[in-house]
Structures are given as structure tokens and as C-alpha cells.
């Protein structure tokens, strides 16, 4: 009967399958932990090639499990907070507005014009003068005065003319204005809310103690090595 350490010393490639672990797990550290936990145990298969194939298959079949476990370990969180919630909601706005505004102004305008013209004319005529009548005898060729009229007078006339001109100018009409609006709105609003902290059911001191207890009892290298031991080794020293 031989142990796993002797098998590895005979053929170190038996542990080649360990390299299938995801990035973030150190292969050499894991190999060292496997030897620490399983080195003195009897492997399930004594043939090096068979044991090598079994180890490779074991790590290949659990690659997703190891990657998921590594993501959990590396998750960022506060050990003194027991709630960490993200809320996100989206509101889509799609609105179209077609609007026509007609504005009509009624116009009524009346203009009245009064025009008065006054014209005055003064005239004066002097009618003073003498009128003499003459006759001639049948046997004489000479003329002799037969009558004489004298007149003296003055004619004065005043003329006054007044003209009135009255007119009304009326204007009536409508003034119409049109405003046309075409508005389109298409927006997306996203809201994100992050709620975190201590909701009060556990004190910060208790949470710190739980964190320390978890760190003390869990190590990913030890966890993998012990699971490999349970699957591919006989616990016989």
C-alpha cells in the first residue's frame, strides 16, 4: 500500500488537472494544500495515469462551481451592513402635440371731419357824374345843350359766404392671426436607488463577530482540497 505523496513523487504530472481552476485561484498554493490534506492518504486509483485522468475530470466537472464560489468570495460588501438593495425603474414618454391657434381682432373705426370755410368780400362803386343832352336846330349845324343831369352816389356791397363741409369716414374689418404648433416629445427617464445600511435586527458588533467566524472556518484552498479528498481518496493511513 502506498500513499498519494509517493504517487506524486513518482509522477508529478498526476496533479496537472489542478490547473483547470479559474483565474484568481493560485495553482501552486492549491497543489500544496492538496498535498497537505491528502498526501498521506491512499488514492482511489493506484495507476498514475488513471489517477491523473480522474483528477483532471474532477476539476473539469467543477470548474463552474469554483468560479461561482470565487465570485462570492470576491463580492464587495460591508460586513457591518445587513441590507444592500438597488431599485431601478424606467419611464418612457412618447407624446405628440399638434395645435392650431386662431386669433381674430375686430376693427371698427369711425373718423368724423368738420370743415368750416368763411369768405368775406367788400366792394365799393363810386357813381358820381354829370350827364348833358344836346340838340341841333333844323337850320343850324351846331349842337347846343338841351338838358343836363347831374348825379352823385356810391354803391357799396358786402358779400359774406360761409361754407360748411362735414364728412364721416368709417372703417370696419377683421384681422386674423394663426399660430400652428407641432411638438413631439420622446424621452426615456431611468431612476436608480441604492438602499444600504443596518436595518437594526443585528448590532454591528454581532455582525463583525460573524464575519470573523466565517473567515476562520472557510478557506477556498482548504475547501477544494477537502472536497477532492472526499471524492478520490480512501481515508486509510
Rosetta constraint file for C-alpha pairs under 8 A:
AtomPair CA 1 CA 42 HARMONIC 7.56 0.50
AtomPair CA 2 CA 6 HARMONIC 6.49 0.50
AtomPair CA 2 CA 7 HARMONIC 7.55 0.50
AtomPair CA 2 CA 42 HARMONIC 6.33 0.50
AtomPair CA 3 CA 7 HARMONIC 6.68 0.50
AtomPair CA 3 CA 39 HARMONIC 6.55 0.50
AtomPair CA 3 CA 40 HARMONIC 5.24 0.50
AtomPair CA 3 CA 41 HARMONIC 5.16 0.50
AtomPair CA 3 CA 42 HARMONIC 4.49 0.50
AtomPair CA 3 CA 43 HARMONIC 6.60 0.50
AtomPair CA 3 CA 237 HARMONIC 7.84 0.50
AtomPair CA 4 CA 8 HARMONIC 6.26 0.50
AtomPair CA 4 CA 35 HARMONIC 7.94 0.50
AtomPair CA 4 CA 38 HARMONIC 6.75 0.50
AtomPair CA 4 CA 39 HARMONIC 4.96 0.50
AtomPair CA 4 CA 40 HARMONIC 6.10 0.50
AtomPair CA 4 CA 41 HARMONIC 5.85 0.50
AtomPair CA 4 CA 42 HARMONIC 5.67 0.50
AtomPair CA 4 CA 43 HARMONIC 5.57 0.50
AtomPair CA 5 CA 9 HARMONIC 6.18 0.50
AtomPair CA 5 CA 35 HARMONIC 6.94 0.50
AtomPair CA 5 CA 38 HARMONIC 7.95 0.50
AtomPair CA 5 CA 39 HARMONIC 4.57 0.50
AtomPair CA 5 CA 40 HARMONIC 6.32 0.50
AtomPair CA 6 CA 10 HARMONIC 6.18 0.50
AtomPair CA 7 CA 11 HARMONIC 6.19 0.50
AtomPair CA 7 CA 12 HARMONIC 7.83 0.50
AtomPair CA 7 CA 14 HARMONIC 7.93 0.50
AtomPair CA 7 CA 46 HARMONIC 7.80 0.50
AtomPair CA 7 CA 48 HARMONIC 6.68 0.50
AtomPair CA 8 CA 12 HARMONIC 4.69 0.50
AtomPair CA 8 CA 13 HARMONIC 7.47 0.50
AtomPair CA 8 CA 14 HARMONIC 6.28 0.50
AtomPair CA 8 CA 15 HARMONIC 7.61 0.50
AtomPair CA 11 CA 48 HARMONIC 6.78 0.50
AtomPair CA 12 CA 16 HARMONIC 7.89 0.50
AtomPair CA 13 CA 52 HARMONIC 7.09 0.50
AtomPair CA 14 CA 48 HARMONIC 6.33 0.50
AtomPair CA 14 CA 49 HARMONIC 7.10 0.50
AtomPair CA 14 CA 51 HARMONIC 6.58 0.50
AtomPair CA 14 CA 52 HARMONIC 4.18 0.50
AtomPair CA 14 CA 53 HARMONIC 7.85 0.50
AtomPair CA 14 CA 55 HARMONIC 7.55 0.50
AtomPair CA 15 CA 31 HARMONIC 7.32 0.50
AtomPair CA 15 CA 52 HARMONIC 6.41 0.50
AtomPair CA 15 CA 55 HARMONIC 7.00 0.50
AtomPair CA 15 CA 56 HARMONIC 7.85 0.50
AtomPair CA 16 CA 52 HARMONIC 7.21 0.50
AtomPair CA 16 CA 56 HARMONIC 7.03 0.50
AtomPair CA 17 CA 52 HARMONIC 7.13 0.50
AtomPair CA 17 CA 53 HARMONIC 7.74 0.50
AtomPair CA 17 CA 55 HARMONIC 5.71 0.50
AtomPair CA 17 CA 56 HARMONIC 3.82 0.50
AtomPair CA 17 CA 57 HARMONIC 7.45 0.50
AtomPair CA 17 CA 59 HARMONIC 6.40 0.50
AtomPair CA 17 CA 60 HARMONIC 7.76 0.50
AtomPair CA 18 CA 27 HARMONIC 6.57 0.50
AtomPair CA 18 CA 30 HARMONIC 7.66 0.50
AtomPair CA 18 CA 31 HARMONIC 7.09 0.50
AtomPair CA 18 CA 55 HARMONIC 7.39 0.50
AtomPair CA 18 CA 56 HARMONIC 6.84 0.50
AtomPair CA 18 CA 59 HARMONIC 6.47 0.50
AtomPair CA 19 CA 27 HARMONIC 5.85 0.50
AtomPair CA 20 CA 56 HARMONIC 7.69 0.50
AtomPair CA 20 CA 59 HARMONIC 6.20 0.50
AtomPair CA 20 CA 60 HARMONIC 6.33 0.50
AtomPair CA 20 CA 63 HARMONIC 7.02 0.50
AtomPair CA 21 CA 25 HARMONIC 6.61 0.50
AtomPair CA 21 CA 27 HARMONIC 7.44 0.50
AtomPair CA 21 CA 59 HARMONIC 6.89 0.50
AtomPair CA 21 CA 63 HARMONIC 6.10 0.50
AtomPair CA 21 CA 66 HARMONIC 6.95 0.50
AtomPair CA 21 CA 67 HARMONIC 7.73 0.50
AtomPair CA 22 CA 63 HARMONIC 6.86 0.50
AtomPair CA 22 CA 66 HARMONIC 6.99 0.50
AtomPair CA 22 CA 67 HARMONIC 5.75 0.50
AtomPair CA 24 CA 70 HARMONIC 7.54 0.50
AtomPair CA 25 CA 30 HARMONIC 7.59 0.50
AtomPair CA 26 CA 30 HARMONIC 6.27 0.50
AtomPair CA 27 CA 31 HARMONIC 6.17 0.50
AtomPair CA 28 CA 32 HARMONIC 6.21 0.50
AtomPair CA 29 CA 33 HARMONIC 6.30 0.50
AtomPair CA 29 CA 221 HARMONIC 7.50 0.50
AtomPair CA 30 CA 34 HARMONIC 6.17 0.50
AtomPair CA 30 CA 221 HARMONIC 5.51 0.50
AtomPair CA 30 CA 225 HARMONIC 7.44 0.50
AtomPair CA 31 CA 35 HARMONIC 6.28 0.50
AtomPair CA 32 CA 36 HARMONIC 6.22 0.50
AtomPair CA 33 CA 37 HARMONIC 6.19 0.50
AtomPair CA 33 CA 221 HARMONIC 6.41 0.50
AtomPair CA 33 CA 222 HARMONIC 6.37 0.50
AtomPair CA 33 CA 225 HARMONIC 6.32 0.50
AtomPair CA 34 CA 38 HARMONIC 5.66 0.50
AtomPair CA 34 CA 39 HARMONIC 7.19 0.50
AtomPair CA 34 CA 222 HARMONIC 7.79 0.50
AtomPair CA 34 CA 225 HARMONIC 4.83 0.50
AtomPair CA 34 CA 226 HARMONIC 7.78 0.50
AtomPair CA 34 CA 228 HARMONIC 7.94 0.50
AtomPair CA 35 CA 39 HARMONIC 4.42 0.50
AtomPair CA 37 CA 222 HARMONIC 7.98 0.50
AtomPair CA 37 CA 225 HARMONIC 6.50 0.50
AtomPair CA 37 CA 226 HARMONIC 6.81 0.50
AtomPair CA 37 CA 229 HARMONIC 7.40 0.50
AtomPair CA 38 CA 225 HARMONIC 7.68 0.50
AtomPair CA 38 CA 229 HARMONIC 6.12 0.50
AtomPair CA 38 CA 233 HARMONIC 7.44 0.50
AtomPair CA 40 CA 237 HARMONIC 6.25 0.50
AtomPair CA 41 CA 233 HARMONIC 6.47 0.50
AtomPair CA 41 CA 234 HARMONIC 6.32 0.50
AtomPair CA 41 CA 235 HARMONIC 5.80 0.50
AtomPair CA 41 CA 236 HARMONIC 5.84 0.50
AtomPair CA 41 CA 237 HARMONIC 5.53 0.50
AtomPair CA 42 CA 233 HARMONIC 5.85 0.50
AtomPair CA 42 CA 234 HARMONIC 5.31 0.50
AtomPair CA 42 CA 235 HARMONIC 6.84 0.50
AtomPair CA 42 CA 236 HARMONIC 6.20 0.50
AtomPair CA 42 CA 237 HARMONIC 7.05 0.50
AtomPair CA 43 CA 51 HARMONIC 7.51 0.50
AtomPair CA 43 CA 232 HARMONIC 6.25 0.50
AtomPair CA 43 CA 233 HARMONIC 4.53 0.50
AtomPair CA 43 CA 234 HARMONIC 6.11 0.50
AtomPair CA 44 CA 51 HARMONIC 7.43 0.50
AtomPair CA 44 CA 232 HARMONIC 5.21 0.50
AtomPair CA 44 CA 233 HARMONIC 4.91 0.50
AtomPair CA 44 CA 234 HARMONIC 6.06 0.50
AtomPair CA 45 CA 50 HARMONIC 6.33 0.50
AtomPair CA 45 CA 51 HARMONIC 5.24 0.50
AtomPair CA 45 CA 232 HARMONIC 7.89 0.50
AtomPair CA 46 CA 50 HARMONIC 7.61 0.50
AtomPair CA 46 CA 51 HARMONIC 6.85 0.50
AtomPair CA 47 CA 51 HARMONIC 6.16 0.50
AtomPair CA 48 CA 52 HARMONIC 5.93 0.50
AtomPair CA 49 CA 53 HARMONIC 6.20 0.50
AtomPair CA 50 CA 54 HARMONIC 6.14 0.50
AtomPair CA 51 CA 55 HARMONIC 6.15 0.50
AtomPair CA 52 CA 56 HARMONIC 6.24 0.50
AtomPair CA 53 CA 57 HARMONIC 6.15 0.50
AtomPair CA 54 CA 58 HARMONIC 6.08 0.50
AtomPair CA 54 CA 232 HARMONIC 7.84 0.50
AtomPair CA 55 CA 59 HARMONIC 6.33 0.50
AtomPair CA 55 CA 232 HARMONIC 7.76 0.50
AtomPair CA 56 CA 60 HARMONIC 6.11 0.50
AtomPair CA 57 CA 61 HARMONIC 6.03 0.50
AtomPair CA 58 CA 62 HARMONIC 6.49 0.50
AtomPair CA 58 CA 228 HARMONIC 7.82 0.50
AtomPair CA 59 CA 63 HARMONIC 6.00 0.50
AtomPair CA 62 CA 66 HARMONIC 6.28 0.50
AtomPair CA 63 CA 67 HARMONIC 6.22 0.50
AtomPair CA 64 CA 68 HARMONIC 6.06 0.50
AtomPair CA 65 CA 69 HARMONIC 6.07 0.50
AtomPair CA 66 CA 70 HARMONIC 6.06 0.50
AtomPair CA 67 CA 71 HARMONIC 6.31 0.50
AtomPair CA 68 CA 72 HARMONIC 6.39 0.50
AtomPair CA 69 CA 73 HARMONIC 6.31 0.50
AtomPair CA 70 CA 74 HARMONIC 6.16 0.50
AtomPair CA 70 CA 220 HARMONIC 7.99 0.50
AtomPair CA 71 CA 75 HARMONIC 5.98 0.50
AtomPair CA 77 CA 81 HARMONIC 7.93 0.50
AtomPair CA 79 CA 207 HARMONIC 6.46 0.50
AtomPair CA 79 CA 208 HARMONIC 6.37 0.50
AtomPair CA 79 CA 211 HARMONIC 6.57 0.50
AtomPair CA 80 CA 197 HARMONIC 7.70 0.50
AtomPair CA 80 CA 198 HARMONIC 7.09 0.50
AtomPair CA 80 CA 204 HARMONIC 5.20 0.50
AtomPair CA 80 CA 205 HARMONIC 7.93 0.50
AtomPair CA 80 CA 207 HARMONIC 5.71 0.50
AtomPair CA 80 CA 208 HARMONIC 6.43 0.50
AtomPair CA 81 CA 196 HARMONIC 6.91 0.50
AtomPair CA 81 CA 197 HARMONIC 4.63 0.50
AtomPair CA 81 CA 198 HARMONIC 4.76 0.50
AtomPair CA 81 CA 204 HARMONIC 7.62 0.50
AtomPair CA 81 CA 207 HARMONIC 7.96 0.50
AtomPair CA 82 CA 196 HARMONIC 7.59 0.50
AtomPair CA 82 CA 197 HARMONIC 6.22 0.50
AtomPair CA 82 CA 198 HARMONIC 5.21 0.50
AtomPair CA 82 CA 199 HARMONIC 6.73 0.50
AtomPair CA 82 CA 202 HARMONIC 7.99 0.50
AtomPair CA 83 CA 195 HARMONIC 7.28 0.50
AtomPair CA 83 CA 196 HARMONIC 5.01 0.50
AtomPair CA 83 CA 197 HARMONIC 5.51 0.50
AtomPair CA 83 CA 198 HARMONIC 6.17 0.50
AtomPair CA 83 CA 199 HARMONIC 6.74 0.50
AtomPair CA 84 CA 194 HARMONIC 7.27 0.50
AtomPair CA 84 CA 195 HARMONIC 5.73 0.50
AtomPair CA 84 CA 196 HARMONIC 4.17 0.50
AtomPair CA 84 CA 197 HARMONIC 6.77 0.50
AtomPair CA 85 CA 194 HARMONIC 5.72 0.50
AtomPair CA 85 CA 195 HARMONIC 5.03 0.50
AtomPair CA 85 CA 196 HARMONIC 6.12 0.50
AtomPair CA 86 CA 192 HARMONIC 7.07 0.50
AtomPair CA 86 CA 193 HARMONIC 5.61 0.50
AtomPair CA 86 CA 194 HARMONIC 4.52 0.50
AtomPair CA 86 CA 195 HARMONIC 6.31 0.50
AtomPair CA 87 CA 192 HARMONIC 5.65 0.50
AtomPair CA 87 CA 193 HARMONIC 4.93 0.50
AtomPair CA 87 CA 194 HARMONIC 6.37 0.50
AtomPair CA 88 CA 190 HARMONIC 7.10 0.50
AtomPair CA 88 CA 191 HARMONIC 5.49 0.50
AtomPair CA 88 CA 192 HARMONIC 4.36 0.50
AtomPair CA 88 CA 193 HARMONIC 6.24 0.50
AtomPair CA 89 CA 190 HARMONIC 5.87 0.50
AtomPair CA 89 CA 191 HARMONIC 5.47 0.50
AtomPair CA 89 CA 192 HARMONIC 6.78 0.50
AtomPair CA 90 CA 188 HARMONIC 6.98 0.50
AtomPair CA 90 CA 189 HARMONIC 5.62 0.50
AtomPair CA 90 CA 190 HARMONIC 4.35 0.50
AtomPair CA 90 CA 191 HARMONIC 6.28 0.50
AtomPair CA 91 CA 188 HARMONIC 5.84 0.50
AtomPair CA 91 CA 189 HARMONIC 5.12 0.50
AtomPair CA 91 CA 190 HARMONIC 6.41 0.50
AtomPair CA 92 CA 186 HARMONIC 7.56 0.50
AtomPair CA 92 CA 187 HARMONIC 5.98 0.50
AtomPair CA 92 CA 188 HARMONIC 4.53 0.50
AtomPair CA 92 CA 189 HARMONIC 6.32 0.50
AtomPair CA 93 CA 185 HARMONIC 7.05 0.50
AtomPair CA 93 CA 186 HARMONIC 5.49 0.50
AtomPair CA 93 CA 187 HARMONIC 5.15 0.50
AtomPair CA 93 CA 188 HARMONIC 6.19 0.50
AtomPair CA 94 CA 184 HARMONIC 7.74 0.50
AtomPair CA 94 CA 185 HARMONIC 5.68 0.50
AtomPair CA 94 CA 186 HARMONIC 4.42 0.50
AtomPair CA 94 CA 187 HARMONIC 6.62 0.50
AtomPair CA 95 CA 184 HARMONIC 5.89 0.50
AtomPair CA 95 CA 185 HARMONIC 5.06 0.50
AtomPair CA 95 CA 186 HARMONIC 6.40 0.50
AtomPair CA 96 CA 182 HARMONIC 7.72 0.50
AtomPair CA 96 CA 183 HARMONIC 5.88 0.50
AtomPair CA 96 CA 184 HARMONIC 4.44 0.50
AtomPair CA 96 CA 185 HARMONIC 6.24 0.50
AtomPair CA 97 CA 181 HARMONIC 7.64 0.50
AtomPair CA 97 CA 182 HARMONIC 5.82 0.50
AtomPair CA 97 CA 183 HARMONIC 4.97 0.50
AtomPair CA 97 CA 184 HARMONIC 6.19 0.50
AtomPair CA 98 CA 180 HARMONIC 7.73 0.50
AtomPair CA 98 CA 181 HARMONIC 5.84 0.50
AtomPair CA 98 CA 182 HARMONIC 4.63 0.50
AtomPair CA 98 CA 183 HARMONIC 6.41 0.50
AtomPair CA 99 CA 180 HARMONIC 5.84 0.50
AtomPair CA 99 CA 181 HARMONIC 5.00 0.50
AtomPair CA 99 CA 182 HARMONIC 6.41 0.50
AtomPair CA 100 CA 178 HARMONIC 7.03 0.50
AtomPair CA 100 CA 179 HARMONIC 5.72 0.50
AtomPair CA 100 CA 180 HARMONIC 4.45 0.50
AtomPair CA 100 CA 181 HARMONIC 6.23 0.50
AtomPair CA 101 CA 178 HARMONIC 5.60 0.50
AtomPair CA 101 CA 179 HARMONIC 5.00 0.50
AtomPair CA 101 CA 180 HARMONIC 6.34 0.50
AtomPair CA 102 CA 176 HARMONIC 6.95 0.50
AtomPair CA 102 CA 177 HARMONIC 5.77 0.50
AtomPair CA 102 CA 178 HARMONIC 4.48 0.50
AtomPair CA 102 CA 179 HARMONIC 6.47 0.50
AtomPair CA 103 CA 176 HARMONIC 5.53 0.50
AtomPair CA 103 CA 177 HARMONIC 5.04 0.50
AtomPair CA 103 CA 178 HARMONIC 6.25 0.50
AtomPair CA 104 CA 174 HARMONIC 6.58 0.50
AtomPair CA 104 CA 175 HARMONIC 5.52 0.50
AtomPair CA 104 CA 176 HARMONIC 4.17 0.50
AtomPair CA 104 CA 177 HARMONIC 6.29 0.50
AtomPair CA 105 CA 174 HARMONIC 5.63 0.50
AtomPair CA 105 CA 175 HARMONIC 4.92 0.50
AtomPair CA 105 CA 176 HARMONIC 6.21 0.50
AtomPair CA 106 CA 172 HARMONIC 7.75 0.50
AtomPair CA 106 CA 173 HARMONIC 6.10 0.50
AtomPair CA 106 CA 174 HARMONIC 4.56 0.50
AtomPair CA 106 CA 175 HARMONIC 6.37 0.50
AtomPair CA 107 CA 171 HARMONIC 7.61 0.50
AtomPair CA 107 CA 172 HARMONIC 5.39 0.50
AtomPair CA 107 CA 173 HARMONIC 4.96 0.50
AtomPair CA 107 CA 174 HARMONIC 5.65 0.50
AtomPair CA 107 CA 175 HARMONIC 7.31 0.50
AtomPair CA 108 CA 170 HARMONIC 7.56 0.50
AtomPair CA 108 CA 171 HARMONIC 5.84 0.50
AtomPair CA 108 CA 172 HARMONIC 4.38 0.50
AtomPair CA 108 CA 173 HARMONIC 6.56 0.50
AtomPair CA 109 CA 170 HARMONIC 5.69 0.50
AtomPair CA 109 CA 171 HARMONIC 4.95 0.50
AtomPair CA 109 CA 172 HARMONIC 6.14 0.50
AtomPair CA 110 CA 168 HARMONIC 7.01 0.50
AtomPair CA 110 CA 169 HARMONIC 5.59 0.50
AtomPair CA 110 CA 170 HARMONIC 4.14 0.50
AtomPair CA 110 CA 171 HARMONIC 6.14 0.50
AtomPair CA 111 CA 168 HARMONIC 5.65 0.50
AtomPair CA 111 CA 169 HARMONIC 4.75 0.50
AtomPair CA 111 CA 170 HARMONIC 6.05 0.50
AtomPair CA 112 CA 166 HARMONIC 7.55 0.50
AtomPair CA 112 CA 167 HARMONIC 5.81 0.50
AtomPair CA 112 CA 168 HARMONIC 4.27 0.50
AtomPair CA 112 CA 169 HARMONIC 6.06 0.50
AtomPair CA 113 CA 166 HARMONIC 5.76 0.50
AtomPair CA 113 CA 167 HARMONIC 5.16 0.50
AtomPair CA 113 CA 168 HARMONIC 6.17 0.50
AtomPair CA 114 CA 164 HARMONIC 7.47 0.50
AtomPair CA 114 CA 165 HARMONIC 5.98 0.50
AtomPair CA 114 CA 166 HARMONIC 4.52 0.50
AtomPair CA 114 CA 167 HARMONIC 6.52 0.50
AtomPair CA 115 CA 164 HARMONIC 5.66 0.50
AtomPair CA 115 CA 165 HARMONIC 4.69 0.50
AtomPair CA 115 CA 166 HARMONIC 5.94 0.50
AtomPair CA 116 CA 162 HARMONIC 7.21 0.50
AtomPair CA 116 CA 163 HARMONIC 5.60 0.50
AtomPair CA 116 CA 164 HARMONIC 4.37 0.50
AtomPair CA 116 CA 165 HARMONIC 6.09 0.50
AtomPair CA 117 CA 162 HARMONIC 5.60 0.50
AtomPair CA 117 CA 163 HARMONIC 4.71 0.50
AtomPair CA 117 CA 164 HARMONIC 6.15 0.50
AtomPair CA 118 CA 160 HARMONIC 7.41 0.50
AtomPair CA 118 CA 161 HARMONIC 5.72 0.50
AtomPair CA 118 CA 162 HARMONIC 4.03 0.50
AtomPair CA 118 CA 163 HARMONIC 5.93 0.50
AtomPair CA 119 CA 160 HARMONIC 5.70 0.50
AtomPair CA 119 CA 161 HARMONIC 4.87 0.50
AtomPair CA 119 CA 162 HARMONIC 5.93 0.50
AtomPair CA 120 CA 158 HARMONIC 7.57 0.50
AtomPair CA 120 CA 159 HARMONIC 5.62 0.50
AtomPair CA 120 CA 160 HARMONIC 4.10 0.50
AtomPair CA 120 CA 161 HARMONIC 6.02 0.50
AtomPair CA 121 CA 158 HARMONIC 5.80 0.50
AtomPair CA 121 CA 159 HARMONIC 4.65 0.50
AtomPair CA 121 CA 160 HARMONIC 5.96 0.50
AtomPair CA 122 CA 156 HARMONIC 7.84 0.50
AtomPair CA 122 CA 157 HARMONIC 6.12 0.50
AtomPair CA 122 CA 158 HARMONIC 4.58 0.50
AtomPair CA 122 CA 159 HARMONIC 6.11 0.50
AtomPair CA 123 CA 156 HARMONIC 5.78 0.50
AtomPair CA 123 CA 157 HARMONIC 5.05 0.50
AtomPair CA 123 CA 158 HARMONIC 6.14 0.50
AtomPair CA 124 CA 154 HARMONIC 7.22 0.50
AtomPair CA 124 CA 155 HARMONIC 5.72 0.50
AtomPair CA 124 CA 156 HARMONIC 4.14 0.50
AtomPair CA 124 CA 157 HARMONIC 6.07 0.50
AtomPair CA 125 CA 154 HARMONIC 5.64 0.50
AtomPair CA 125 CA 155 HARMONIC 4.77 0.50
AtomPair CA 125 CA 156 HARMONIC 5.97 0.50
AtomPair CA 126 CA 153 HARMONIC 6.26 0.50
AtomPair CA 126 CA 154 HARMONIC 4.43 0.50
AtomPair CA 126 CA 155 HARMONIC 6.24 0.50
AtomPair CA 127 CA 151 HARMONIC 7.47 0.50
AtomPair CA 127 CA 152 HARMONIC 5.98 0.50
AtomPair CA 127 CA 153 HARMONIC 4.68 0.50
AtomPair CA 127 CA 154 HARMONIC 5.11 0.50
AtomPair CA 127 CA 155 HARMONIC 6.93 0.50
AtomPair CA 128 CA 151 HARMONIC 5.50 0.50
AtomPair CA 128 CA 152 HARMONIC 3.67 0.50
AtomPair CA 128 CA 153 HARMONIC 5.05 0.50
AtomPair CA 128 CA 154 HARMONIC 7.04 0.50
AtomPair CA 129 CA 150 HARMONIC 6.00 0.50
AtomPair CA 129 CA 151 HARMONIC 5.30 0.50
AtomPair CA 129 CA 152 HARMONIC 5.96 0.50
AtomPair CA 130 CA 148 HARMONIC 7.25 0.50
AtomPair CA 130 CA 149 HARMONIC 5.67 0.50
AtomPair CA 130 CA 150 HARMONIC 4.03 0.50
AtomPair CA 130 CA 151 HARMONIC 5.96 0.50
AtomPair CA 131 CA 148 HARMONIC 5.64 0.50
AtomPair CA 131 CA 149 HARMONIC 4.73 0.50
AtomPair CA 131 CA 150 HARMONIC 5.80 0.50
AtomPair CA 131 CA 151 HARMONIC 7.96 0.50
AtomPair CA 132 CA 145 HARMONIC 6.90 0.50
AtomPair CA 132 CA 146 HARMONIC 7.69 0.50
AtomPair CA 132 CA 147 HARMONIC 5.71 0.50
AtomPair CA 132 CA 148 HARMONIC 4.07 0.50
AtomPair CA 132 CA 149 HARMONIC 6.03 0.50
AtomPair CA 133 CA 145 HARMONIC 5.74 0.50
AtomPair CA 133 CA 146 HARMONIC 5.42 0.50
AtomPair CA 133 CA 147 HARMONIC 4.73 0.50
AtomPair CA 133 CA 148 HARMONIC 5.86 0.50
AtomPair CA 134 CA 143 HARMONIC 6.09 0.50
AtomPair CA 134 CA 144 HARMONIC 5.22 0.50
AtomPair CA 134 CA 145 HARMONIC 4.09 0.50
AtomPair CA 134 CA 146 HARMONIC 4.89 0.50
AtomPair CA 134 CA 147 HARMONIC 6.78 0.50
AtomPair CA 135 CA 143 HARMONIC 5.53 0.50
AtomPair CA 135 CA 144 HARMONIC 5.50 0.50
AtomPair CA 135 CA 145 HARMONIC 6.24 0.50
AtomPair CA 135 CA 146 HARMONIC 5.89 0.50
AtomPair CA 136 CA 140 HARMONIC 6.48 0.50
AtomPair CA 136 CA 141 HARMONIC 6.45 0.50
AtomPair CA 136 CA 142 HARMONIC 5.82 0.50
AtomPair CA 136 CA 143 HARMONIC 4.65 0.50
AtomPair CA 136 CA 144 HARMONIC 6.17 0.50
AtomPair CA 137 CA 141 HARMONIC 7.21 0.50
AtomPair CA 137 CA 142 HARMONIC 7.58 0.50
AtomPair CA 137 CA 143 HARMONIC 7.76 0.50
AtomPair CA 198 CA 202 HARMONIC 7.59 0.50
AtomPair CA 198 CA 203 HARMONIC 7.99 0.50
AtomPair CA 198 CA 204 HARMONIC 7.87 0.50
AtomPair CA 202 CA 206 HARMONIC 6.46 0.50
AtomPair CA 202 CA 207 HARMONIC 6.83 0.50
AtomPair CA 203 CA 207 HARMONIC 6.44 0.50
AtomPair CA 204 CA 208 HARMONIC 6.23 0.50
AtomPair CA 205 CA 209 HARMONIC 6.31 0.50
AtomPair CA 206 CA 210 HARMONIC 6.28 0.50
AtomPair CA 207 CA 211 HARMONIC 6.23 0.50
AtomPair CA 208 CA 212 HARMONIC 6.31 0.50
AtomPair CA 209 CA 213 HARMONIC 6.24 0.50
AtomPair CA 210 CA 214 HARMONIC 6.22 0.50
AtomPair CA 211 CA 215 HARMONIC 6.32 0.50
AtomPair CA 212 CA 216 HARMONIC 6.18 0.50
AtomPair CA 213 CA 217 HARMONIC 6.39 0.50
AtomPair CA 214 CA 218 HARMONIC 5.95 0.50
AtomPair CA 215 CA 219 HARMONIC 7.31 0.50
AtomPair CA 218 CA 222 HARMONIC 7.68 0.50
AtomPair CA 218 CA 223 HARMONIC 7.11 0.50
AtomPair CA 219 CA 223 HARMONIC 5.95 0.50
AtomPair CA 220 CA 224 HARMONIC 6.17 0.50
AtomPair CA 221 CA 225 HARMONIC 6.22 0.50
AtomPair CA 222 CA 226 HARMONIC 6.03 0.50
AtomPair CA 223 CA 227 HARMONIC 6.27 0.50
AtomPair CA 224 CA 228 HARMONIC 6.16 0.50
AtomPair CA 225 CA 229 HARMONIC 6.14 0.50
AtomPair CA 226 CA 230 HARMONIC 6.26 0.50
AtomPair CA 227 CA 231 HARMONIC 6.40 0.50
AtomPair CA 228 CA 232 HARMONIC 6.00 0.50
AtomPair CA 228 CA 233 HARMONIC 7.64 0.50
AtomPair CA 229 CA 233 HARMONIC 5.13 0.50
AtomPair CA 229 CA 234 HARMONIC 7.87 0.50
AtomPair CA 230 CA 234 HARMONIC 7.92 0.50
